[in-house]
Amino acid sequence: MVELTPQKKTVLGLQHMVAMFGATILVPLITGLNPSVALISAGVGTLLFHVVTGFGVPVFLGSSFAFIPPILLAQTKGYSFASIGGGIMAAGVVYLIVAGIVWVLPNGSTQIRALFPPIVTGPVITVIGLTLAPIALAEASGMAGATRIMEEGTAWLIAVVTLLAVIAAAIYFKGLFKMLPILTGFIVGYGFSMIIGEVNYDNLSSADWFAWPDFTLGNFDWSVIWIVAPVAFVTMIEHVGDILTNGRVVGKDFFEDPGVNRTLLGDGLATLFAGFIGGPANTTYSENTGVLAVTKVYDPMVLRIAAGFAILLGFIPKFGGLLQTVPGAVLGGLSIVLFGMIASIGIRVMTDAQVDFKQSRNLIVVALILVFGLGYSGLESPLQIGDVSISGLALAAVVGVVVNLILPKLTDESEDVLVTDSVN
């Protein structure tokens, strides 16, 4: 492997941060969390992950999209950002508990792979994307929650321009720039909004150049914990897929060395820290794996440099003020394609694994995940057990894992004819 100079590592680190930037700031902008705090939590979370995993896994952790619905649900119920932070901290604790279980179990890494096969991970990822779809369309139409903040025709114009820029970058750009369609759409959509006079600069003009960010310390509230923390089971599924894919690109088995117990522990500590300071939950990013595949540079130090850049930007309020001037319609345009791609990736996971849908047990597993996930993910009617609200995403993940474990694997000779009967 070619030895990189410190200067080249710095440039590559900046490049990685740019690739992660669009998705990392999109979550706080949608949920109302502080984007500067999100950048700091992502940077520090990434460094914590590297420490726990022995500095050997080239991973960057950023804001998790799976936590958007429960965060918004908690807000509609009137809970504070401090209580939401406590829920995110609890999600980190769930990671730590699972990491400990994997650590003490014989062949723990093998068992965690068996627990989250493609027949479970694929539809759960699809549910994440489809659950977020209404949020994307609401923002694209000029809504912020139940409040209209922009004329609908203008909002859709901005959203469509942003969306077309994302599509053009994803299809027609080459090399590294092909990996940055979200950032490209962000720049084009924001520029177009400036041209037509739909950008409010009040937050930018009042922000300092350098200051201590507005951290919101999390506090535990069981009502919020039941809404937010179970989503950790969903992001664990993402985590398993990302670590496996990252290892294939790099040419190492990170499930064995440093071990999935350590990667789960690192992800959990990062999420715990994020909730403590008022940032969104962290998760491993597939964008990171894409950049590794393009550059062929697998040095984990490059990712730590990227984390350093993220932390530095978090301490520049002027930058955070700039992000807060972004019109919601721009975020809507980005979200339409981004959330749709998440749903599509779930389908691709099952396709790549050649899941046999002629077997009725596979159809049943996917069907239950989709129905429970989508049916209970609406913000207006969450699943209630007494005074406790349960996220549809978390319910879908648990149902999928349990049903996949208890339904027998069918042989070719014992296949059902459910598909034929239902079609005819």
Sequence and secondary structure as in RCSB ss.txt:
>XXXX:A:sequence
MVELTPQKKTVLGLQHMVAMFGATILVPLITGLNPSVALISAGVGTLLFHVVTGFGVPVFLGSSFAFIPPILLAQ
TKGYSFASIGGGIMAAGVVYLIVAGIVWVLPNGSTQIRALFPPIVTGPVITVIGLTLAPIALAEASGMAGATRIM
EEGTAWLIAVVTLLAVIAAAIYFKGLFKMLPILTGFIVGYGFSMIIGEVNYDNLSSADWFAWPDFTLGNFDWSVI
WIVAPVAFVTMIEHVGDILTNGRVVGKDFFEDPGVNRTLLGDGLATLFAGFIGGPANTTYSENTGVLAVTKVYDP
MVLRIAAGFAILLGFIPKFGGLLQTVPGAVLGGLSIVLFGMIASIGIRVMTDAQVDFKQSRNLIVVALILVFGLG
YSGLESPLQIGDVSISGLALAAVVGVVVNLILPKLTDESEDVLVTDSVN
>XXXX:A:secstr
     HHHHHHHHHHHHHHHHHHHHHHHHHHT  HHHHHHHHHHHHHHHHHHTTT     EEE GGGHHHHHHHH
HTT  HHHHHHHHHHHHHHHHHHHHHHHHSTTHHHHHHHHS HHHHHHHHHHHHHHHHHHHHHHHTTEETTEE S
 HHHHHHHHHHHHHHHHHHHHH  GGGGG HHHHHHHHHHHHHHHTT    HHHHT  SS           HHHH
HHHGGGHHHHHHHHHHHHHHHHHHHTS TIIIIIHHHHHHHHHHHHHHHHHHT   EEE HHHHHHHHHH    H
HHHHHHHHHHHHHHT HHHHHHHTTS HHHHHHHHHHHHHHHHHHHHHHHHHTT  TTSHHHHHHHHHHHHHHHH
T  TTS EEETTEEE HHHHHHHHHHHHHHHS    GGG   HHHHHH 
